[in-house]
Amino acid sequence: MTRILVSGGGTGGHVYPILAVVKALAAKAPPATPAIAADAPHIKYAGTINGIEAHLAAAAGLAFVPIHAGPMRIRNPFKLLRNGLFLLRGAYESRRLMQHWQPHVLFVTGGYVCAPVVWAAHRYDIPILIYLPDILPGLAVQRLARYATQVAVSFPEVAAHFPGKAVVTGYPVRPELLQPTPKPDAARQHFDLQPHRPTIVVFGGSRGARSINMATAAMLPALLQHAQIIHITGTFDWPRAKRRAADLPFQLRPYYRAFPYLHDDLHIAFKAADLAIARAGAATLGELPAVGLPAILVPLPISGGHQIPNARYLADRGAAVIVADADMPEQLLPTVLDLLEDSPRLRAMRQASKALARPQAATTLANTLLTLATASHGPATT
């Protein structure tokens, strides 16, 4: 049996690629009959117990191994000391995991939990595949890449950062995003919206985006005169959005749907939309092109600075326009209305976005993992 350890966390952009690759691995496995079930890969997920990865791994039916870790690029000396101790504990937990489970290959996508796991895997000569979802490699990925057997990247332009190790795979997206159904009118009806009214999906990632939520609230009465909105607020701003929906004028309420988050129905929201308003996290590079969704991107000005290159990559190729976070109060509404009134431009943006999609990315990564695992221990055996 091939044993594959996966690790990544902190944001959905680090977790969802793992889940997409896990599904691709499952699709490649033979039917689970008693005679050959042992040939299917055995997968464990190493992550932080309080991160989004714990919930998503459990929902996907993956065995989860908690590893302590914490960010080290912080100024608070007490939190820095605490996280340093977490990191030491995580290194011990990771070494024990390698000793007792002996994975044949490690697949990591980023997040501070990956550091102790990568260190331990390198110590035990386990092949390591790092996947970089962003355009610009962060400091952690740059440092961990020295231990990697290969580094997978989404686009050819990124490969130069990892000479001799890079493999261009594309961004692995959930298979639901690649399906031709539901059609836009059916997707809108799923949210009890009008099937032919222009539709906008607003989201800021799994944690939400406060400034985008505030800008959306400010323009809501004016925008709902022209379009309908699926608003994914994140858990922190959900109570405000719920009250805001109840306070809307009666005639506008049918055009606004707010949710704290959409795990299972996010792909339906994307397919319902004519336009997205979003941050520029790693997932935007894969998920928006997968459905050919034009976007207004508002990159987070911090977050290691990686969101600005992500946004520029899509904008430079005609798939998105950029509005700076500080400029949203003045620019967001007119930018949205201009795009909604320019159907040829929206169609061109949709085509440009779709051209960036790499629908075989998850399968390519799954094949790469199996090749590395086979090289480390030979063909899978029972």
C-alpha positions as CSV (number, residue, x, y, z in Angstrom):
1,M,0.0,0.0,0.0
2,T,1.3,3.4,-0.9
3,R,1.3,5.8,2.0
4,I,0.9,9.5,1.1
5,L,1.2,12.2,3.8
6,V,-0.3,15.6,2.9
7,S,0.0,18.9,4.8
8,G,-1.0,22.5,4.4
9,G,-3.3,24.9,6.2
10,G,-4.2,28.4,7.4
11,T,-6.3,29.2,4.3
12,G,-8.6,27.5,1.9
13,G,-6.1,28.3,-0.8
14,H,-3.7,25.8,0.8
15,V,-6.3,23.2,1.7
16,Y,-8.5,22.9,-1.4
17,P,-5.6,22.0,-3.7
18,I,-4.8,19.0,-1.4
19,L,-8.5,17.9,-1.5
20,A,-8.5,18.1,-5.3
21,V,-5.4,16.0,-5.6
22,V,-6.8,13.5,-3.1
23,K,-9.9,13.1,-5.3
24,A,-7.7,12.7,-8.3
25,L,-5.8,9.9,-6.5
26,A,-9.1,8.2,-5.5
27,A,-10.3,8.4,-9.2
28,K,-7.1,6.6,-10.3
29,A,-7.5,3.8,-7.7
30,P,-9.1,0.6,-8.7
31,P,-12.6,-0.2,-7.4
32,A,-12.5,-0.9,-3.6
33,T,-13.1,-4.7,-3.7
34,P,-11.6,-6.7,-0.9
35,A,-9.1,-8.4,-3.2
36,I,-7.4,-5.2,-4.4
37,A,-8.4,-2.5,-1.8
38,A,-4.8,-2.6,-0.4
39,D,-3.5,-1.2,-3.7
40,A,-5.3,2.1,-3.2
41,P,-3.2,4.9,-1.7
42,H,-3.5,5.4,2.1
43,I,-3.6,9.1,2.8
44,K,-3.1,11.1,6.1
45,Y,-3.5,14.8,6.6
46,A,-1.1,16.6,9.0
47,G,-2.3,20.0,10.1
48,T,-3.1,22.3,13.0
49,I,-6.0,21.2,15.1
50,N,-7.5,24.8,15.1
51,G,-7.0,25.5,11.4
52,I,-9.5,25.3,8.6
53,E,-7.7,22.1,7.5
54,A,-9.0,20.1,10.4
55,H,-12.6,20.7,9.5
56,L,-12.2,20.2,5.7
57,A,-10.0,17.1,6.1
58,A,-12.7,15.5,8.4
59,A,-15.4,16.5,5.9
60,A,-13.4,14.8,3.2
61,G,-13.1,11.6,5.3
62,L,-9.3,11.9,5.7
63,A,-7.4,10.6,8.7
64,F,-6.1,13.8,10.4
65,V,-2.9,14.1,12.5
66,P,-2.7,17.2,14.6
67,I,0.7,19.0,14.4
68,H,1.5,22.0,16.6
69,A,2.9,25.1,14.8
70,G,2.6,28.8,14.7
71,P,3.7,31.9,12.7
72,M,7.1,33.2,13.6
73,R,6.9,36.5,11.6
74,I,5.1,38.4,14.5
75,R,6.2,41.2,16.8
76,N,4.5,40.2,20.0
77,P,7.3,38.6,22.1
78,F,5.0,36.5,24.1
79,K,3.2,35.0,21.1
80,L,6.6,34.6,19.4
81,L,7.8,32.5,22.4
82,R,4.6,30.5,22.5
83,N,4.8,29.8,18.7
84,G,8.5,28.9,19.0
85,L,7.5,26.2,21.6
86,F,4.7,25.1,19.4
87,L,7.2,24.7,16.5
88,L,9.5,22.6,18.7
89,R,6.6,20.4,19.7
90,G,5.4,20.1,16.1
91,A,8.9,19.0,15.1
92,Y,8.8,16.2,17.7
93,E,5.2,15.2,16.6
94,S,6.3,15.2,12.9
95,R,9.4,13.0,13.6
96,R,7.2,10.5,15.5
97,L,4.7,10.4,12.6
98,M,7.6,9.7,10.1
99,Q,8.9,7.0,12.4
100,H,5.7,5.1,13.1
101,W,3.7,5.6,9.8
102,Q,6.7,5.8,7.4
103,P,5.0,7.6,4.5
104,H,6.4,7.0,1.0
105,V,5.9,10.6,-0.1
106,L,5.0,14.0,1.4
107,F,2.8,16.6,-0.4
108,V,2.7,20.1,1.1
109,T,1.0,23.3,-0.2
110,G,2.0,26.0,2.4
111,G,1.1,27.4,5.7
112,Y,3.3,27.4,8.8
113,V,2.4,23.8,9.7
114,C,4.4,22.6,6.8
115,A,7.8,23.6,8.2
116,P,8.1,20.9,10.9
117,V,6.6,18.3,8.6
118,V,9.0,19.0,5.8
119,W,12.0,19.0,8.2
120,A,11.0,15.6,9.6
121,A,10.4,14.1,6.1
122,H,13.8,15.4,4.9
123,R,15.5,13.8,7.9
124,Y,14.0,10.4,7.1
125,D,14.8,10.7,3.3
126,I,11.1,10.8,2.3
127,P,10.5,12.4,-1.1
128,I,8.8,15.8,-0.8
129,L,6.6,17.5,-3.4
130,I,5.9,21.2,-2.6
131,Y,3.1,22.8,-4.5
132,L,3.2,26.6,-4.8
133,P,-0.3,28.0,-5.5
134,D,0.8,31.7,-5.7
135,I,2.6,33.6,-8.5
136,L,5.3,34.8,-6.1
137,P,7.0,32.3,-3.6
138,G,6.9,33.4,0.0
139,L,9.8,33.3,2.3
140,A,8.7,30.0,3.9
141,V,8.4,28.2,0.5
142,Q,11.8,29.6,-0.6
143,R,13.4,28.1,2.5
144,L,11.6,24.8,2.4
145,A,12.2,24.3,-1.3
146,R,15.8,23.4,-0.6
147,Y,14.5,20.2,1.0
148,A,12.0,19.4,-1.8
149,T,12.4,16.7,-4.4
150,Q,10.2,18.7,-6.8
151,V,8.3,22.0,-6.6
152,A,5.0,22.1,-8.5
153,V,3.9,25.5,-9.8
154,S,0.7,26.7,-11.5
155,F,2.2,28.7,-14.3
156,P,5.4,28.5,-16.5
157,E,6.4,32.0,-15.4
158,V,6.9,30.7,-11.8
159,A,9.2,27.8,-12.7
160,A,12.3,30.0,-12.9
161,H,12.2,30.5,-9.1
162,F,13.1,26.7,-8.6
163,P,15.7,25.7,-11.2
164,G,16.1,22.0,-11.6
165,K,13.1,21.2,-9.4
166,A,10.1,22.9,-10.9
167,V,7.3,21.1,-12.7
168,V,4.4,23.1,-14.2
169,T,1.1,21.5,-13.2
170,G,-1.5,24.2,-13.1
171,Y,-3.8,24.9,-10.1
172,P,-5.7,21.8,-8.9
173,V,-9.4,22.7,-8.5
174,R,-12.3,20.7,-7.1
175,P,-13.8,18.5,-9.9
176,E,-17.2,20.2,-9.4
177,L,-15.8,23.4,-10.9
178,L,-14.9,21.5,-14.1
179,Q,-18.3,20.1,-14.7
180,P,-20.5,21.7,-17.4
181,T,-23.5,21.8,-15.0
182,P,-25.3,23.5,-13.5
183,K,-26.0,26.1,-16.1
184,P,-26.1,29.8,-14.9
185,D,-29.9,30.0,-14.8
186,A,-30.2,26.7,-12.8
187,A,-27.4,27.8,-10.5
188,R,-29.2,31.1,-9.8
189,Q,-32.4,29.3,-9.1
190,H,-30.5,27.1,-6.6
191,F,-30.1,30.3,-4.5
192,D,-33.7,31.4,-5.2
193,L,-32.6,34.2,-7.5
194,Q,-33.9,35.4,-10.8
195,P,-32.5,33.2,-13.6
196,H,-31.8,36.0,-16.1
197,R,-30.8,38.9,-13.8
198,P,-27.1,39.9,-13.7
199,T,-25.5,38.2,-10.8
200,I,-22.4,39.1,-8.7
201,V,-20.6,36.8,-6.2
202,V,-18.8,38.7,-3.4
203,F,-16.3,36.8,-1.3
204,G,-13.1,37.3,0.7
205,G,-11.9,33.7,1.3
206,S,-12.8,31.4,4.1
207,R,-12.3,34.0,6.7
208,G,-14.0,36.8,4.9
209,A,-12.7,40.3,4.1
210,R,-13.9,43.2,6.3
211,S,-13.1,46.0,3.9
212,I,-14.9,44.2,1.0
213,N,-17.9,43.6,3.2
214,M,-18.1,47.2,4.2
215,A,-17.8,48.5,0.7
216,T,-20.5,46.0,-0.4
217,A,-22.8,47.2,2.3
218,A,-22.3,50.8,1.3
219,M,-23.2,50.2,-2.3
220,L,-25.8,47.6,-1.8
221,P,-29.0,49.6,-2.3
222,A,-27.7,51.2,-5.5
223,L,-26.2,48.0,-6.9
224,L,-29.4,45.9,-6.2
225,Q,-31.2,48.2,-8.6
226,H,-29.2,46.6,-11.4
227,A,-28.0,43.2,-10.2
228,Q,-28.4,40.5,-7.6
229,I,-25.7,39.4,-5.2
230,I,-24.5,36.2,-3.6
231,H,-22.5,37.6,-0.7
232,I,-20.1,35.2,1.2
233,T,-19.2,37.3,4.2
234,G,-17.1,35.0,6.4
235,T,-18.0,34.1,9.9
236,F,-17.0,37.4,11.6
237,D,-19.2,39.7,9.5
238,W,-22.1,37.2,9.1
239,P,-24.3,38.7,11.9
240,R,-24.0,42.2,10.4
241,A,-24.9,40.9,6.9
242,K,-27.9,39.0,8.3
243,R,-29.2,42.2,9.9
244,R,-28.5,44.1,6.7
245,A,-30.5,41.7,4.6
246,A,-33.4,42.0,6.9
247,D,-33.3,45.9,6.8
248,L,-33.3,46.1,3.0
249,P,-36.3,47.6,1.3
250,F,-38.9,44.9,0.6
251,Q,-38.6,45.2,-3.2
252,L,-34.8,44.6,-3.0
253,R,-34.7,41.7,-0.7
254,P,-35.2,39.0,-3.4
255,Y,-31.9,40.1,-5.0
256,Y,-29.6,39.7,-2.0
257,R,-28.4,36.3,-0.6
258,A,-25.8,36.3,2.2
259,F,-24.0,33.3,3.7
260,P,-21.2,33.0,6.3
261,Y,-19.4,30.6,4.0
262,L,-20.2,28.0,1.2
263,H,-18.3,24.8,1.4
264,D,-20.4,22.5,-0.7
265,D,-22.2,25.1,-2.8
266,L,-19.3,27.5,-3.7
267,H,-19.0,26.0,-7.2
268,I,-22.7,26.7,-7.7
269,A,-22.3,30.3,-6.7
270,F,-19.4,30.7,-9.1
271,K,-21.4,29.2,-11.9
272,A,-24.4,31.5,-11.1
273,A,-22.3,34.6,-11.4
274,D,-21.5,37.0,-14.2
275,L,-18.8,38.7,-12.2
276,A,-16.8,38.2,-8.9
277,I,-15.6,40.7,-6.4
278,A,-12.9,39.0,-4.4
279,R,-9.5,39.1,-2.8
280,A,-6.6,37.7,-4.8
281,G,-5.5,34.7,-2.7
282,A,-4.1,31.6,-4.4
283,A,-7.5,30.0,-5.0
284,T,-8.5,32.9,-7.4
285,L,-5.7,31.8,-9.8
286,G,-7.3,28.4,-10.2
287,E,-10.9,28.5,-9.4
288,L,-12.0,31.6,-11.3
289,P,-10.3,30.4,-14.6
290,A,-11.8,27.0,-14.1
291,V,-15.3,28.4,-14.5
292,G,-14.2,31.4,-16.7
293,L,-15.4,33.9,-14.2
294,P,-14.4,37.6,-14.7
295,A,-13.4,39.4,-11.5
296,I,-12.8,42.6,-9.8
297,L,-9.9,41.8,-7.5
298,V,-9.0,43.7,-4.4
299,P,-5.7,42.3,-3.2
300,L,-5.0,42.4,0.4
301,P,-2.1,44.9,0.8
302,I,-0.4,42.7,3.5
303,S,-0.5,38.9,3.7
304,G,3.2,38.7,2.6
305,G,2.5,40.7,-0.5
306,H,1.6,37.7,-2.6
307,Q,-1.9,38.8,-3.5
308,I,-0.8,41.8,-5.6
309,P,1.2,39.6,-8.0
310,N,-1.7,37.2,-8.2
311,A,-4.1,40.0,-9.1
312,R,-1.7,41.4,-11.7
313,Y,-1.3,38.1,-13.3
314,L,-5.0,37.8,-14.0
315,A,-5.4,41.5,-14.9
316,D,-2.5,41.6,-17.3
317,R,-4.1,38.7,-19.2
318,G,-7.5,40.4,-19.4
319,A,-9.3,38.2,-16.9
320,A,-9.7,40.7,-14.2
321,V,-9.5,44.4,-13.2
322,I,-7.9,45.6,-10.0
323,V,-9.3,48.0,-7.4
324,A,-7.0,48.9,-4.5
325,D,-8.3,48.2,-1.1
326,A,-8.1,51.9,-0.1
327,D,-9.9,53.0,-3.2
328,M,-13.0,50.7,-2.8
329,P,-15.3,53.4,-1.2
330,E,-15.0,55.6,-4.4
331,Q,-14.2,53.1,-7.2
332,L,-16.0,49.8,-6.5
333,L,-19.6,50.7,-7.5
334,P,-18.7,52.6,-10.7
335,T,-16.3,49.8,-11.7
336,V,-19.0,47.2,-11.2
337,L,-21.6,49.2,-13.1
338,D,-19.2,49.9,-16.0
339,L,-18.6,46.2,-16.4
340,L,-22.2,45.1,-16.1
341,E,-23.1,47.6,-18.9
342,D,-20.3,46.4,-21.2
343,S,-21.3,43.0,-22.2
344,P,-18.6,42.6,-24.9
345,R,-15.9,43.3,-22.3
346,L,-17.4,40.8,-19.8
347,R,-17.4,38.2,-22.6
348,A,-13.8,38.9,-23.4
349,M,-12.8,38.7,-19.8
350,R,-14.6,35.4,-19.4
351,Q,-12.8,34.0,-22.4
352,A,-9.4,35.3,-21.1
353,S,-10.1,33.7,-17.7
354,K,-11.1,30.4,-19.2
355,A,-7.9,30.3,-21.3
356,L,-5.8,30.2,-18.2
357,A,-7.5,27.1,-16.8
358,R,-5.5,23.8,-16.6
359,P,-8.2,21.2,-16.0
360,Q,-5.7,18.3,-15.7
361,A,-3.7,19.9,-12.9
362,A,-5.0,17.6,-10.1
363,T,-4.4,14.5,-12.1
364,T,-0.9,15.7,-13.0
365,L,-0.1,16.3,-9.4
366,A,-1.5,12.9,-8.4
367,N,0.7,11.2,-11.1
368,T,3.7,13.1,-9.8
369,L,3.1,12.0,-6.3
370,L,2.7,8.3,-7.3
371,T,5.9,8.5,-9.3
372,L,7.8,9.9,-6.4
373,A,6.3,7.3,-4.0
374,T,7.1,4.4,-6.4
375,A,10.7,5.6,-6.8
376,S,11.1,5.6,-3.0
377,H,9.8,2.1,-2.3
378,G,9.0,0.4,-5.5
379,P,5.6,-0.7,-6.8
380,A,2.7,-0.8,-4.3
381,T,2.4,-4.1,-2.6
382,T,0.0,-5.7,-0.2
